[in-house]
Each structure stands twice: as structure tokens, then as C-alpha cells.
Amino acid sequence: MNIENGSYHFSGGVNALDVVKDYGCPLYIYDSAVIKQKYDQLVNAFDGVDLKVHYACKALTNINVLRYIKNLGAGLDAVSIQEVKLALKAGFAADQIMYTPNCVGINEILEAVELRVKINIDNISILEQFGQLRPDYPVCIRVNPHIMAGANAKTSVGHIDSKFGISVYQLPLVQRIVKATNMKVNGLHMHTGSGIMDAEVFLNGAEILFRATAGFEELEFLDFGSGFKVSYKEGDIETDIEELGKKISIRFKDFCEEYGRKLTLVFEPGKFLVSEAGYFLVKTNVVKQTTSTIFAGVDSGLNHLIRPMFYDAHHEIVNVTNPEGKSRIYNVVGYICETDTFGINRRISEISEGDILAFKNAGAYCWMMSSNYNSRYRPAEVMILDGKAHLIRRRESFEDILNNQVEINSLNKESNLLSAPEMKSGKDGGLLGGLKKIKETISL
Ligand SMILES: Cc1ncc(COP(=O)(O)O)c(C=O)c1O
């Protein structure tokens, strides 16, 4: 989103305020051109290796985003059976999908086998069960390399105390199980954390994975996970993708020679592909001057964007309505019933009530972590594609809040608005039938 002729625009000249006029606030907007630019940057950084990029779709699973990324040529990394099903619905071929669950039961893994996707196993107990039940179906092993990496303890997942992966020290046991059950291991995988700045961390991890291949003779791929650091504000250090691609390519080619077979090299970025493509637009409800602070209170909260409160994440905030005004210092806060801070002491062009603010880096782990807390609706989503804004998810409505609730009729006897017979499912349409009645009685 850049300022052109005094107002913010997305790719193809789409004016940000026009999108808000059409679809309202709060609103997530994803610029597809940015996703393509990031995908191309990653793919072009590698040379002479069989690279596969699997999009870690936990970052953002809107089906249109999945289809867009599939059309760029990517495969997909899924962590739940629901993500697998979404990916298949989006058109990914089963063999392009890697299913990497953690702490799920064997039944979910067997369901994924029925869907013919690639299976990644990250604990010994499941490996043993799988080997008994489906020794015919090849699996990948998620290795815990015991590396402390990543920007935040909550997303640092490759260290010795982490619940993820099978310890490198337990690989002899893995091999005994594989041999005893006649399983086939087609890949090794690791993922150490998110927000890794230094390319050397990936290279050190790669060496551990190379060593872990000893004794696995039928490997087809090595998957190095993700964790590429993106920029959240001016001056932020990012992973140097070009340096990483160059160095890993050279080392991977050498390794394949040592191993005696050409393997596929897999990375599975989430944040890198979609973080910077996303913007979250909100309306300023109140500007509140206290004795010490100016608060800008917006029509959203941690229910829609939890990363600042959950990870202390920094999201740049700009005033879309007044892009080039004189700046002042604000605390930008949400409307939730507890401390709900998006940003402290932010220098932003002067904010008036009604102004539209935009949070940057809102593509990854933002809408996906949103909730109905305080019984608020989750926001709509829009994708900028080919110079046009497309609505890709409707804003929720009051019906959505009630949708899966099941009413106990006897609790409703006293209500003079909703009598028990009206609330019975059937001809009156259950709870939503009751809702219709409410609407007729009062204007919502
Ligand atoms: C197994 C695995 N792969 C890939 C990713 C994507 O990481 P990032 O969004 O940092 O690229 C994650 C993130 O949690 C993950 O757990």
C-alpha cells in the first residue's frame, strides 16, 4: 500500500478508502501482487536444486488465497485434517500436500492417509502405531534438531524442551521401528521457529538434518521448514533470502552427491509469503485525550488482531484518511473489555474520529487467530487481484453468532419474546427462527 497523489493505493491503483467504502470496517485486505512478488523472490534465490515451496497455510487459509498460491506453483503444508481438506478443495493435488500434525490421534492421521497426502510423523508412539497399521504408506519423520531459534518463545519449536518432533538422539529408535515394521521413510523434516534473522541458523540446522539422514536410504526429500523473518517496521532485520538460497543450494547439491541421489529441497513459509500482503483497516471510534496520553480507540480489538497482545508483535499503523498530516503520538487501542492495546506511543498523522487506520503485516496469523470474543463479528476479507477488490469473506452477522448454539427449551419458558414452541427446531427454524421473531419485535 503506497501513497499516490496524496492517498493510499494497493497494486493496480486500487484506492484503499474506496475499498472501505464498498466493504466497511473492520476489514482485512490482501494484495495478491505482494504474495507473487514474495514467492518469486524465494524461488529465484535458489539455483540448481529441485526446490519445492510448500505454503504453510495456517498463516491464512482463505480458499482464494490458497488457489492463488497454488496457481503460482506452490505445494502446501497443513497442520490439521481440516487444512488438508481445504487444500484439496482449493485444488492442490494430494501429493502436493504435506500433513504435519502435532499431538493428534492416530485416527486423524489415518484419515489423512485415506486422502493420499504426504504424512509427517512427529512422535514415537504414533510412529509405532502407524507402522503396525499402515506399513505400506511412506512417511516423513519430523526431527527435533535441538536448536533454539526464532523471535519469540511461543514460536520457538526446535529446542530440546519443545513438544515438536522426534529428538535427533532418538533416531536409532526410529530406525529400529521402521525396520521392525517394514515401513518406508521418504523424507526428513524440521522446523525450528518463526522470525529467524540469520541465514546461518538455517545452515546449521541443515547440517543436523544432513547428518540425520544416515541409515535412511530411501529418502526423496528434505524439508527445512520455515521461519524466515520479515520486516515489521523500518530498519527491521529480515532473513537474507538471497544469501540463504545461494548458500543452501551449494551445500544441498554437495550433500546429494554424498547421499548418492538427487533429493527435493522443501521450504514451507507462511509468514514470508503472506504477512506483508495483508492490511487490517479499522475505523477510529474515539480520540480520547487524558492527562498523559492520547488514545485512538478503534472499532476492533484483540478479538480481530491478537498478535500485539499475544506475542508483543509490532504492527505499523498509518492513518489512511490523513496520510500526510502533521504527526502526533498515540496509543492505539481496541474496544474489548480488557486492556487491549495495538500500539503504544505511535507517531501517526493526526487522527480524527471517523478516520480509517491501517495495520500493516496483517496477512499472516491475523484473521486466522480472530475470534468472536465479546460476541463481536469477525471481519470481512478482501483480495486485491488484477486491479480490482474482490470480497473473499463476508463479515459475520448476528446469525453467525447464534448459528451453532442449541437452545434448551425449558430455559426459555419465561421469555415473552421467544416462546418455547417457536424455538423448537423444525418449521420455525430453531434459534434462527426465534431470531427472526426478535427482529420483527425490535429493530436490531
Ligand atoms: C511446521 C511448520 N512449518 C512452517 C511454519 C511456518 O512458519 P512461518 O510462518 O514463520 O514461515 C510453521 C509455523 O508455525 C510450522 O509450525
The ligand as an SDF file (V2000), in Angstrom:
LIG
                    3D

 16 16  0  0  0  0  0  0  0  0999 V2000
    5.8520  -26.9760   10.7930 C   0  0  0  0  0  0  0  0  0  0  0  0
    5.7780  -25.5460   10.3980 C   0  0  0  0  0  0  0  0  0  0  0  0
    6.1430  -25.1960    9.1540 N   0  0  0  0  0  0  0  0  0  0  0  0
    6.0650  -23.9180    8.7350 C   0  0  0  0  0  0  0  0  0  0  0  0
    5.6230  -22.9160    9.5720 C   0  0  0  0  0  0  0  0  0  0  0  0
    5.5490  -21.5120    9.0420 C   0  0  0  0  0  0  0  0  0  0  0  0
    6.3850  -20.6550    9.7240 O   0  0  0  0  0  0  0  0  0  0  0  0
    6.4800  -19.1170    9.2830 P   0  0  0  0  0  0  0  0  0  0  0  0
    5.1130  -18.5570    9.2900 O   0  0  0  0  0  0  0  0  0  0  0  0
    7.3850  -18.4860   10.2600 O   0  0  0  0  0  0  0  0  0  0  0  0
    7.0300  -19.0950    7.9000 O   0  0  0  0  0  0  0  0  0  0  0  0
    5.2540  -23.2280   10.8720 C   0  0  0  0  0  0  0  0  0  0  0  0
    4.7840  -22.1710   11.7870 C   0  0  0  0  0  0  0  0  0  0  0  0
    4.3230  -22.3490   12.8610 O   0  0  0  0  0  0  0  0  0  0  0  0
    5.3200  -24.5840   11.3070 C   0  0  0  0  0  0  0  0  0  0  0  0
    4.9510  -24.9430   12.5320 O   0  0  0  0  0  0  0  0  0  0  0  0
  1  2  1  0
  2  3  1  0
  2 15  2  0
  3  4  2  0
  4  5  1  0
  5  6  1  0
  5 12  2  0
  6  7  1  0
  7  8  1  0
  8  9  2  0
  8 10  1  0
  8 11  1  0
 12 13  1  0
 12 15  1  0
 13 14  2  0
 15 16  1  0
M  END
$$$$
